[in-house]
């Protein structure tokens, strides 16, 4: 069954180009030029991935992302014309899985789409497999089947990629993982993605699972290398 991709952008020429290239790759493509239409289509068709522009008329991309994330774990790739770190971080903060800054190459966009869809399928298969066991570390437990994290008997609200990252780190406890390895295993990227995405998600996880995020005892930074889960 071909994957469904929803493309949300008000630049008609860019949308036509993205749609043409995605269809050539074998994807089913729907398009929306503004935010409310995007939410309606997403609810009606349950896409496998959303390519979402930050700057939209009416309901902007951040609010669309916020609403979609409340209802779904669908992978969201945010597009932004601003090469501004704040916009990227805010996009991730409201639930986007990753971002690309315009202008970008169509080759990279297609690679990102393939990677995100591949990772989403792998995560679903792993969850459905018999081996999808909960992982524990002291008073912290993550359950892949329920996609639920409990710390000191209280449920934590994690974004989809925060959850995936935490589970992978806990499964690999004690092992030092580079940012590129985490991009490959958690985001599905087998090419050079933006490692700042990893750093941002690590920071958010520390704020949720560490007693003192400034002096982490579970998610250690191994300077010059990457990160390690200890516990």
C-alpha positions as CSV (number, residue, x, y, z in Angstrom):
1,X,0.0,0.0,0.0
2,X,1.5,3.4,-1.0
3,X,2.2,5.9,1.7
4,X,0.0,9.0,1.8
5,X,1.7,12.4,2.1
6,X,-0.1,15.6,2.9
7,X,1.8,18.7,1.6
8,X,0.7,22.0,3.1
9,X,2.1,25.2,1.5
10,X,0.7,28.3,-0.2
11,X,3.5,28.6,-2.8
12,X,1.8,27.0,-5.8
13,X,4.9,26.4,-7.9
14,X,6.7,24.8,-5.0
15,X,3.7,22.6,-4.2
16,X,3.5,21.5,-7.8
17,X,7.1,20.5,-7.8
18,X,6.9,18.6,-4.5
19,X,3.8,16.8,-5.6
20,X,5.3,15.8,-8.9
21,X,8.4,14.4,-7.3
22,X,6.6,12.6,-4.5
23,X,4.3,11.0,-7.0
24,X,7.3,9.9,-9.1
25,X,8.5,8.2,-5.9
26,X,5.2,6.3,-5.7
27,X,3.5,8.2,-2.9
28,X,-0.1,9.3,-2.9
29,X,-0.2,13.1,-2.4
30,X,-2.8,15.5,-1.1
31,X,-2.2,19.3,-1.0
32,X,-3.6,22.1,1.1
33,X,-2.8,25.8,0.7
34,X,-4.0,27.0,4.1
35,X,-4.2,25.8,7.7
36,X,-7.8,24.9,8.2
37,X,-7.9,22.9,4.9
38,X,-4.8,21.0,6.1
39,X,-6.5,20.0,9.4
40,X,-9.6,18.9,7.5
41,X,-7.7,16.8,5.1
42,X,-5.5,15.3,7.8
43,X,-8.6,14.2,9.8
44,X,-10.3,12.8,6.7
45,X,-7.4,10.9,5.2
46,X,-5.0,10.1,8.0
47,X,-1.8,10.7,6.1
48,X,1.4,8.8,6.8
49,X,3.4,12.0,6.8
50,X,2.8,15.7,6.7
51,X,5.1,18.3,5.0
52,X,4.1,21.5,6.6
53,X,5.1,25.1,5.8
54,X,5.6,27.4,8.8
55,X,4.2,30.5,7.1
56,X,0.6,30.0,6.0
57,X,-2.3,32.4,5.4
58,X,-4.9,32.3,8.2
59,X,-4.0,29.5,10.6
60,X,-0.2,29.3,10.5
61,X,1.9,26.2,10.4
62,X,2.7,26.2,14.1
63,X,-1.0,26.1,15.1
64,X,-1.7,23.4,12.5
65,X,1.2,21.4,13.9
66,X,-0.1,22.0,17.5
67,X,-3.6,20.8,16.6
68,X,-2.4,17.7,14.6
69,X,-0.1,16.7,17.4
70,X,-2.9,16.7,19.9
71,X,-4.8,14.2,17.7
72,X,-2.1,12.1,16.1
73,X,1.5,10.9,16.1
74,X,1.9,11.4,12.3
75,X,5.4,12.4,11.4
76,X,5.6,16.1,10.6
77,X,8.4,17.7,8.5
78,X,8.3,21.5,9.0
79,X,9.4,23.8,6.2
80,X,10.5,27.3,7.0
81,X,11.8,30.2,4.9
82,X,13.5,31.7,7.9
83,X,17.0,30.7,8.7
84,X,16.3,31.5,12.4
85,X,17.0,29.1,15.2
86,X,14.1,30.4,17.2
87,X,11.6,29.4,14.5
88,X,13.1,25.9,14.2
89,X,13.1,25.3,17.9
90,X,9.5,26.5,18.2
91,X,8.5,24.2,15.4
92,X,10.0,21.3,17.2
93,X,8.5,22.4,20.4
94,X,5.0,22.3,19.2
95,X,5.5,18.8,17.8
96,X,7.3,18.8,14.5
97,X,9.7,15.8,14.1
98,X,12.2,17.8,12.0
99,X,12.6,20.9,9.9
100,X,14.1,22.0,6.6
101,X,15.0,25.6,5.7
102,X,14.0,27.0,2.3
103,X,15.4,26.9,-0.3
104,X,16.2,23.2,-0.2
105,X,17.1,20.6,-2.8
106,X,14.3,18.3,-3.9
107,X,16.7,15.4,-3.5
108,X,17.1,16.2,0.2
109,X,13.4,16.6,0.7
110,X,12.7,13.1,-0.8
111,X,15.5,11.6,1.3
112,X,13.9,13.1,4.5
113,X,10.5,11.8,3.5
114,X,11.8,8.3,2.8
115,X,13.7,8.3,6.1
116,X,10.8,9.5,8.2
117,X,8.3,7.0,6.6
118,X,10.8,4.2,7.0
119,X,11.4,5.0,10.7
120,X,7.7,5.3,11.3
121,X,7.1,1.8,9.8
122,X,10.0,0.3,11.8
123,X,8.6,1.8,15.0
124,X,5.2,0.4,14.3
125,X,6.6,-3.0,13.5
126,X,8.7,-3.0,16.6
127,X,5.7,-2.1,18.7
128,X,3.7,-4.9,17.3
129,X,6.4,-7.4,17.7
130,X,6.5,-9.8,20.7
131,X,9.8,-8.2,21.9
132,X,8.4,-4.8,22.4
133,X,8.9,-4.9,26.1
134,X,8.8,-2.1,28.6
135,X,12.2,-0.7,29.6
136,X,12.9,0.4,33.2
137,X,15.5,2.3,35.1
138,X,14.8,2.8,38.7
139,X,11.6,4.8,39.0
140,X,11.5,5.5,35.3
141,X,9.6,3.2,32.9
142,X,8.9,3.5,29.2
143,X,6.3,1.1,27.5
144,X,6.6,1.0,23.7
145,X,3.2,-0.8,23.4
146,X,1.3,1.9,25.3
147,X,3.7,4.7,24.2
148,X,3.7,5.7,27.9
149,X,6.4,6.9,30.2
150,X,6.0,6.8,34.0
151,X,8.3,8.5,36.4
152,X,7.8,8.1,40.1
153,X,4.3,6.6,39.4
154,X,3.3,9.7,37.4
155,X,2.7,9.7,33.6
156,X,4.8,12.1,31.5
157,X,3.6,13.9,28.4
158,X,6.3,13.3,25.8
159,X,6.2,14.3,22.1
160,X,6.5,11.4,19.7
161,X,10.2,11.9,18.9
162,X,11.0,12.5,22.6
163,X,9.5,9.1,23.4
164,X,11.3,7.3,20.6
165,X,14.6,8.9,21.6
166,X,14.2,8.0,25.3
167,X,13.2,4.4,24.5
168,X,16.2,3.9,22.2
169,X,18.6,5.4,24.7
170,X,17.2,3.3,27.5
171,X,17.5,0.2,25.4
172,X,21.1,1.0,24.7
173,X,21.9,2.0,28.3
174,X,25.5,2.5,29.1
175,X,26.5,2.8,25.4
176,X,27.8,6.1,24.1
177,X,25.8,7.1,21.0
178,X,26.9,9.8,18.6
179,X,24.4,12.4,17.3
180,X,24.6,10.9,13.8
181,X,23.8,7.4,15.2
182,X,20.8,8.8,17.0
183,X,19.6,10.6,13.8
184,X,19.8,7.3,12.0
185,X,18.2,5.1,14.6
186,X,15.5,7.5,15.9
187,X,14.8,9.7,12.9
188,X,15.8,7.2,10.2
189,X,18.4,9.4,8.5
190,X,21.2,7.6,6.9
191,X,22.6,10.9,5.6
192,X,23.8,14.0,7.3
193,X,20.8,15.6,9.1
194,X,20.9,18.5,11.5
195,X,22.4,17.3,14.8
196,X,20.9,20.2,16.6
197,X,17.6,18.4,16.4
198,X,19.0,15.7,18.7
199,X,20.4,18.3,21.1
200,X,17.0,20.0,21.4
201,X,15.2,16.8,22.2
202,X,17.8,15.7,24.7
203,X,17.4,19.1,26.5
204,X,13.6,18.6,26.6
205,X,13.9,15.0,27.9
206,X,16.3,16.2,30.7
207,X,13.7,18.8,31.7
208,X,11.2,16.0,32.1
209,X,13.1,13.1,33.6
210,X,16.0,14.7,35.5
211,X,15.7,16.1,39.1
212,X,18.2,18.7,38.1
213,X,18.3,19.2,34.3
214,X,21.5,21.3,34.6
215,X,23.3,18.3,36.3
216,X,21.8,15.3,34.5
217,X,22.3,11.9,36.1
218,X,20.4,9.8,33.6
219,X,21.2,11.4,30.2
220,X,24.9,12.1,30.2
221,X,26.7,14.2,27.6
222,X,30.0,12.6,26.5
223,X,31.9,15.7,25.3
224,X,32.9,15.6,21.7
225,X,31.1,12.3,21.1
226,X,27.4,12.3,22.0
227,X,25.1,11.0,24.7
228,X,24.7,8.0,27.0
229,X,21.8,6.8,29.2
230,X,23.0,5.7,32.6
231,X,20.9,3.7,35.0
